[in-house]
Amino acid sequence: MANVATAVPTDVPESEKPSIPTITPTALTPAASSPASVKPDPDILARERQTGKKLGLFTEALPGSKPEPEIPLKPDQQEKYAGILAWAQALGPIPVSSEKAAATREIDDEEKMWLTRECFLRYLRATRWNTTDAKKRLEATLVWRREYGVLNLTPEYIEFENQTGKQYVLGFDRNGRPCLYLNPAKQNTEKSPRQIQHLVFMLERVVDLMGPGQETLALLVDFAASTTSSNPSIAQSRQVLNILQGHYPERLGRSLVTNLPWFVHGFFKIINPFIDPLTRAKLKFNEDMTLHVPASQLDKKFGGECDFEYDHSIWWPEFIRITKERRALYTARWKELGSKIGASEFELKVVNTQDPIADISAVFEKLEVE
């Protein structure tokens, strides 16, 4: 796995800092806007009615499952955000890898689109509003995403890892977070870098599924029937922790773990020192999961009422289609709003129903032309 880059940013002089902007997302009237949702496949819905099984995805959270309200920024926090935004807008070429004397290149559109208002705030919160540390970590993540090839992880390359359904997305928790399920007992491959790439790919797709105002996911892990060979090694776990804590800060909303065997208890004790306190506080063991996820969208195997059956030939293509279409809507919206660094994720995840890009076919046609 690639090393984490430690690039040193250049601070923006006080004289070059812009006036503090208003960074509350533009208000959108309910009549003119709606979540950029993609509809389930009608054929899958028909088969679900016939079998009584859930085979596809829930594309939206229940009406009562809403993200926690955003806490308004204090004046000093707004000023720090403004400094980070100005720094990012002035960012020049950065390395393509963490190797010494690595080549550099300019920030591309995908990277600009990643550098959102909420992204800056996540890194500021993760560094306790230390702007110097936030800049270092933002640049390190940009370099890591290039070096690790995050955008080059294709469904075709990853698919084999998911054939047994050891990871799947199903439903949303009570705060509207998409739920990513992990089933170590269904491990189907030998330990390799692709296992970790698989998790990174799934994290990226879960982000695609987050609705307006949602920045975090819910992780549900069932260790039932798992063995020492099917569970990740300590080395793999440390790699995953480094990736999650270093490059996906403030993305974990809650982690619900059940059926923990004795050997995994020992495993958690070993890796516990490597888990930051904020992440550790979000771990819940052997709790009633319906306290956190509505029963109708919670897999029966995790104590819910949803009779989900993983059929790879059905679920995987539907998962890829939905996330691809959500990403296309997001990209089209970003371009519509000016292709700028610091765009609001809330606005990027909302589609104006009076605009032609609300039609997914028009979105793909527009992106292909560009």
C-alpha positions in Angstrom: 0.0 0.0 0.0 1.2 3.5 -0.8 2.7 5.6 2.0 0.8 8.6 3.3 2.3 11.8 1.8 3.6 14.5 4.1 3.6 17.6 1.9 4.2 21.0 3.5 1.7 23.7 2.4 2.4 27.4 2.0 0.4 29.6 4.3 -1.6 32.5 2.8 -0.3 35.9 4.1 -2.9 37.9 6.0 -2.8 40.6 3.3 -3.9 38.1 0.7 -6.8 36.7 2.7 -10.2 37.5 1.3 -13.0 39.0 3.3 -14.9 36.4 5.2 -17.6 35.0 2.9 -21.0 33.9 3.9 -20.8 30.1 3.6 -24.3 29.0 4.4 -25.6 27.0 1.4 -27.9 28.9 -0.8 -31.5 28.4 0.2 -33.5 26.2 -2.2 -37.3 26.3 -2.2 -39.0 22.9 -1.7 -41.1 23.4 -4.8 -38.0 23.9 -7.0 -35.6 21.4 -5.6 -35.4 17.7 -4.6 -32.7 15.2 -3.6 -30.7 14.0 -6.5 -32.1 10.5 -6.2 -32.1 7.7 -8.7 -35.1 5.4 -9.1 -34.7 1.6 -8.4 -35.0 -0.8 -11.3 -38.7 -1.6 -11.9 -37.8 -5.3 -12.8 -36.0 -5.7 -9.4 -39.0 -4.2 -7.6 -41.3 -6.6 -9.4 -39.1 -9.5 -8.4 -39.1 -8.3 -4.8 -42.9 -8.3 -4.7 -42.9 -11.9 -6.1 -40.3 -13.3 -3.7 -41.0 -11.2 -0.6 -37.2 -10.6 -0.4 -35.3 -7.3 -0.6 -32.9 -7.7 -3.5 -31.9 -4.2 -4.4 -31.1 -1.0 -2.6 -33.2 1.6 -0.7 -32.5 4.8 -2.7 -33.7 7.1 0.0 -33.9 7.3 3.8 -37.3 7.2 5.5 -39.0 10.6 5.8 -38.3 10.8 9.6 -34.6 9.9 9.2 -32.9 13.2 8.7 -29.3 14.4 9.1 -28.3 16.1 12.3 -28.6 19.9 11.8 -25.4 21.7 11.0 -23.9 23.7 13.9 -23.3 27.3 12.8 -19.7 28.4 12.6 -18.3 30.8 15.2 -16.6 34.0 13.8 -13.1 32.6 14.3 -14.1 29.3 12.6 -15.5 31.2 9.6 -12.2 33.1 9.4 -10.2 29.8 9.5 -12.5 28.4 6.8 -11.9 31.5 4.6 -8.2 31.0 5.0 -8.4 27.3 4.0 -10.5 28.2 1.0 -8.1 30.9 -0.2 -5.2 28.5 0.2 -6.9 25.8 -1.8 -7.9 28.2 -4.6 -4.3 29.3 -4.9 -2.9 25.8 -4.7 -0.3 25.1 -7.5 1.0 21.8 -8.8 1.3 19.0 -6.2 3.1 15.7 -6.3 1.7 12.6 -8.0 3.1 10.4 -5.3 4.8 10.5 -1.9 8.1 9.5 -3.4 11.0 12.0 -3.0 11.4 14.2 -6.1 8.1 13.0 -7.5 6.7 14.7 -10.5 3.9 17.3 -10.0 0.8 18.3 -11.8 -2.0 20.8 -11.5 -5.2 20.1 -9.6 -7.7 18.6 -12.1 -11.5 18.9 -12.1 -12.1 15.7 -10.1 -9.8 17.1 -7.4 -11.4 20.5 -7.5 -14.8 18.9 -7.1 -13.5 16.9 -4.1 -12.4 20.2 -2.4 -15.8 21.2 -1.2 -16.9 23.5 1.6 -17.8 20.5 3.7 -14.5 18.8 2.9 -12.6 21.8 4.3 -14.7 21.8 7.4 -14.2 18.0 8.0 -10.5 18.5 7.9 -10.7 21.5 10.2 -12.8 19.7 12.7 -10.4 16.6 12.5 -7.4 18.9 13.3 -9.3 20.8 16.0 -9.4 23.9 13.8 -5.6 24.0 13.4 -5.3 25.5 9.9 -1.7 24.5 9.4 -2.4 20.9 10.2 -5.6 20.9 8.1 -3.7 22.2 5.0 -1.0 19.5 5.5 -3.6 16.8 5.7 -5.7 18.0 2.8 -2.6 18.1 0.5 -1.5 14.7 1.9 -4.9 13.3 1.0 -4.8 14.8 -2.5 -1.4 13.1 -3.1 -2.6 9.8 -1.5 -5.7 9.7 -3.8 -3.4 10.1 -6.8 -0.8 7.6 -5.6 -3.4 5.0 -4.4 -5.4 5.4 -7.6 -8.8 6.0 -5.9 -10.5 7.1 -9.1 -8.9 4.2 -11.1 -10.6 1.5 -8.9 -13.2 0.3 -11.4 -16.2 -1.9 -10.7 -14.7 -4.6 -13.0 -11.5 -4.7 -11.0 -13.3 -4.8 -7.6 -16.3 -7.0 -8.4 -14.6 -10.4 -7.7 -14.0 -9.2 -4.1 -17.8 -8.7 -3.6 -19.2 -11.9 -5.1 -20.2 -13.4 -1.8 -21.7 -10.2 -0.5 -19.1 -9.7 2.3 -19.9 -6.0 1.9 -23.2 -4.4 0.8 -25.1 -1.2 1.3 -28.7 -1.5 2.6 -30.9 1.3 3.9 -30.3 4.4 6.1 -30.0 4.8 9.8 -32.2 7.1 11.9 -30.1 10.1 10.9 -30.2 9.4 7.2 -26.7 7.8 7.0 -26.3 5.1 4.4 -25.5 1.8 6.0 -22.5 -0.2 4.9 -22.6 -3.9 6.1 -19.5 -6.0 6.6 -19.6 -9.8 7.0 -16.1 -11.1 7.6 -17.4 -14.7 7.5 -18.1 -14.3 3.8 -14.5 -13.6 3.0 -13.8 -15.2 -0.4 -10.2 -14.1 -1.3 -6.7 -14.4 0.1 -5.3 -11.4 1.9 -4.0 -8.9 -0.7 -4.0 -5.1 -1.4 -7.2 -5.6 -3.4 -9.1 -6.4 -0.2 -8.3 -2.9 1.1 -8.9 -1.4 -2.3 -12.3 -3.0 -2.2 -13.2 -1.2 1.0 -12.0 2.1 -0.4 -14.1 1.6 -3.5 -17.2 0.9 -1.3 -16.5 3.9 0.9 -16.4 6.1 -2.3 -19.7 4.7 -3.5 -21.3 5.1 -0.1 -20.4 8.8 -0.3 -22.2 8.9 -3.6 -25.3 7.7 -1.9 -25.3 10.3 0.9 -28.2 12.7 0.6 -28.2 16.5 1.0 -26.8 17.6 4.4 -25.4 14.1 5.0 -21.6 13.7 5.5 -21.3 10.4 7.4 -22.0 6.7 7.1 -23.1 4.0 9.4 -21.0 0.9 9.5 -22.6 -2.4 10.6 -20.3 -5.4 11.3 -21.4 -9.0 12.0 -18.6 -11.3 13.2 -20.9 -14.3 13.4 -19.2 -17.5 12.0 -16.0 -15.6 11.3 -12.7 -17.2 11.9 -9.2 -16.0 12.5 -8.4 -16.6 8.8 -11.4 -14.8 7.5 -10.8 -11.7 9.7 -8.3 -9.0 8.6 -4.8 -9.2 9.9 -3.4 -6.7 12.4 -1.3 -5.2 9.6 -4.4 -4.9 7.3 -6.4 -3.3 10.1 -3.7 -0.7 10.8 -3.6 0.1 7.1 -7.4 0.5 7.0 -7.3 2.7 10.2 -4.6 4.9 8.6 -6.7 5.3 5.5 -9.9 6.0 7.3 -8.4 8.4 9.9 -6.0 10.1 7.5 -8.1 10.4 4.4 -11.8 10.0 5.4 -11.9 12.1 8.5 -15.3 12.9 10.0 -16.9 10.3 7.7 -17.9 7.7 10.3 -21.1 8.5 12.0 -21.5 5.3 14.0 -20.1 1.8 13.9 -22.3 -1.0 15.2 -20.6 -4.3 15.9 -22.3 -7.6 16.8 -21.5 -11.2 17.6 -18.0 -10.4 18.7 -16.0 -13.7 19.3 -13.3 -14.0 21.9 -10.4 -13.8 19.5 -11.8 -10.5 18.0 -12.1 -9.0 21.5 -8.3 -9.6 21.8 -7.8 -8.2 18.3 -9.6 -5.0 19.2 -7.4 -4.6 22.3 -4.4 -4.8 20.1 -5.5 -2.2 17.6 -7.2 0.0 20.2 -4.2 2.3 20.7 -4.2 3.1 17.0 -7.9 4.2 17.0 -8.3 7.9 17.6 -10.6 8.9 20.5 -13.3 10.4 18.3 -13.6 7.2 16.3 -13.5 5.0 19.4 -16.4 6.9 20.8 -18.5 5.9 17.8 -18.1 2.2 18.3 -21.1 0.4 19.7 -20.9 -3.4 20.6 -23.8 -5.8 20.7 -26.5 -3.1 21.0 -30.0 -3.4 19.7 -29.5 -2.1 16.2 -33.1 -1.0 15.8 -32.2 1.8 18.2 -30.0 3.2 15.4 -31.5 1.9 12.2 -35.3 1.8 11.4 -36.4 -1.9 11.5 -37.9 -1.7 8.0 -34.5 -0.8 6.5 -32.4 -3.0 8.8 -31.3 -6.5 7.6 -33.1 -9.3 9.4 -29.8 -10.9 10.2 -28.9 -7.8 12.2 -32.2 -7.7 14.1 -34.4 -5.8 11.7 -37.4 -6.6 9.6 -35.9 -6.3 6.1 -35.6 -9.8 4.6 -32.6 -9.0 2.5 -31.0 -11.6 0.2 -27.7 -10.9 -1.5 -27.8 -12.1 -5.1 -24.7 -10.8 -6.7 -26.1 -11.0 -10.2 -28.9 -8.6 -9.1 -27.4 -6.4 -6.4 -24.0 -5.5 -7.8 -25.2 -4.2 -11.2 -27.9 -2.2 -9.5 -25.5 -0.8 -6.9 -23.1 0.3 -9.7 -25.9 1.8 -11.8 -27.3 3.8 -8.9 -24.0 5.1 -7.6 -22.8 6.0 -11.2 -26.0 7.9 -11.9 -25.8 9.7 -8.5 -22.2 10.6 -9.3 -23.2 11.9 -12.8 -25.9 14.1 -11.3 -23.4 15.4 -8.7 -20.8 16.2 -11.4 -23.3 17.9 -13.7 -24.5 20.0 -10.8 -20.9 21.0 -9.9 -20.4 22.2 -13.5 -23.7 24.0 -13.6 -22.7 25.9 -10.4 -19.4 27.0 -11.9 -16.9 24.2 -11.4 -15.4 25.9 -8.4 -13.3 24.8 -5.4 -15.3 25.2 -2.2 -18.7 24.3 -3.7 -21.4 23.3 -1.1 -22.0 19.5 -1.0 -25.6 20.3 0.0 -26.2 22.2 -3.2 -24.4 19.6 -5.3 -26.6 16.9 -3.9 -29.8 18.7 -4.7 -31.3 18.9 -8.2 -33.4 21.8 -9.5 -36.4 20.0 -10.9 -37.0 22.9 -13.4 -33.5 22.3 -14.9 -32.9 19.7 -17.7 -30.1 18.1 -15.8 -32.7 16.6 -13.5 -33.2 14.0 -16.2 -30.4 11.4 -15.9 -30.3 10.7 -19.6 -29.7 14.3 -20.2 -26.9 14.3 -17.6 -25.0 11.5 -19.3 -25.4 13.1 -22.7 -24.2 16.4 -21.4 -21.1 14.9 -19.7 -20.2 12.9 -22.9 -20.3 16.1 -25.0 -18.0 17.8 -22.5 
